[in-house]
Amino acid sequence: MSLSSILPGDAIESAIKACQAPDSFCPKKFFQMCGLSKKSPQDIKKVFAILDNDGSGYIEEEELKFFLQRFCTGARVLTDKETKGFMTLADDDSDGRIGADEFQAMVSS
């Protein structure tokens, strides 16, 4: 399954373009622009599974760096500042990784 089977390709493209500049990525804005924040909990879990590159059940900081590239091949890597900010925003239990429930809560908020 690919992200484009869940989210409209043009919305993904617009969201990627909006955060091309380093340190311009805002997770909540990105989720709104690509349409993920309006998706069902089931679809959000499907997206989480795609983003969980190693299938561990969590998105770790190393996976988070390549977050945009999971949406669009050739997209930029997140900066360290963006990665840490994203982790801080989503990692409610401060265990250094984002679980499916944490991801869903962040996307839906």
C-alpha positions as CSV (number, residue, x, y, z in Angstrom):
1,M,0.0,0.0,0.0
2,S,1.2,3.5,-0.8
3,L,0.3,6.8,0.7
4,S,-1.2,7.9,-2.6
5,S,-3.8,5.2,-2.2
6,I,-5.0,6.9,1.0
7,L,-4.3,10.6,0.3
8,P,-4.8,12.6,-3.0
9,G,-1.5,13.0,-4.9
10,D,-2.1,16.7,-5.6
11,A,-2.6,17.3,-1.9
12,I,0.6,15.5,-1.0
13,E,2.5,17.5,-3.7
14,S,1.1,20.8,-2.3
15,A,2.0,19.9,1.2
16,I,5.6,18.9,0.2
17,K,6.0,22.1,-1.8
18,A,4.9,24.2,1.2
19,C,7.8,22.9,3.3
20,Q,10.6,22.8,0.8
21,A,12.8,25.3,2.7
22,P,14.8,23.9,5.6
23,D,13.2,24.5,9.0
24,S,9.8,25.3,7.4
25,F,8.1,21.9,8.2
26,C,5.2,22.0,10.6
27,P,3.6,18.6,11.2
28,K,0.1,19.8,11.9
29,K,0.1,22.1,8.9
30,F,1.5,19.3,6.8
31,F,-1.2,16.9,7.9
32,Q,-3.9,19.4,7.2
33,M,-2.6,20.3,3.7
34,C,-2.2,16.6,2.6
35,G,-5.6,15.8,4.0
36,L,-4.5,13.3,6.6
37,S,-6.1,15.2,9.5
38,K,-9.5,14.6,7.9
39,K,-9.1,10.9,7.4
40,S,-10.6,8.1,9.5
41,P,-8.7,6.5,12.4
42,Q,-8.3,3.4,10.3
43,D,-6.7,5.4,7.4
44,I,-4.4,7.2,9.9
45,K,-3.2,3.8,11.2
46,K,-2.5,2.7,7.7
47,V,-0.4,5.8,7.1
48,F,1.4,5.1,10.4
49,A,2.2,1.6,9.2
50,I,3.7,3.0,6.0
51,L,5.8,5.5,7.9
52,D,7.0,2.9,10.3
53,N,9.7,1.8,7.9
54,D,11.2,-1.0,10.0
55,G,7.8,-2.4,11.2
56,S,8.7,-1.9,14.8
57,G,5.4,-0.5,15.8
58,Y,7.0,2.9,16.4
59,I,8.5,5.8,14.4
60,E,11.9,6.5,15.8
61,E,13.9,9.6,15.2
62,E,16.0,8.1,12.4
63,E,12.8,7.2,10.5
64,L,11.4,10.6,11.2
65,K,14.3,12.3,9.4
66,F,13.0,10.8,6.1
67,F,9.4,11.5,6.8
68,L,8.8,13.7,3.8
69,Q,10.5,11.2,1.5
70,R,7.9,8.6,2.5
71,F,5.3,10.9,1.0
72,C,7.3,11.9,-2.1
73,T,10.5,10.4,-3.5
74,G,13.0,13.1,-3.9
75,A,11.6,15.3,-1.1
76,R,14.1,16.7,1.3
77,V,15.2,15.2,4.6
78,L,14.0,17.0,7.8
79,T,16.5,19.0,9.6
80,D,17.7,18.0,13.1
81,K,15.6,20.9,14.5
82,E,12.5,19.8,12.6
83,T,13.0,16.1,13.6
84,K,13.4,17.0,17.3
85,G,10.4,19.4,17.2
86,F,8.3,16.7,15.5
87,M,9.3,14.1,18.1
88,T,8.6,16.5,21.0
89,L,5.2,17.3,19.6
90,A,4.1,13.7,19.2
91,D,6.0,11.7,21.8
92,D,3.6,12.0,24.7
93,D,5.3,9.5,27.0
94,S,8.8,10.8,26.3
95,D,10.2,7.3,25.3
96,G,12.0,8.7,22.2
97,R,9.6,7.2,19.7
98,I,6.1,7.8,18.3
99,G,3.6,5.0,18.7
100,A,0.5,4.5,16.6
101,D,-1.8,6.1,19.3
102,E,0.5,9.1,19.7
103,F,0.6,9.6,16.0
104,Q,-3.2,9.3,15.7
105,A,-3.6,11.8,18.6
106,M,-1.2,14.3,17.0
107,V,-2.8,14.0,13.5
108,S,-6.3,14.3,14.8
109,S,-5.7,17.3,17.2
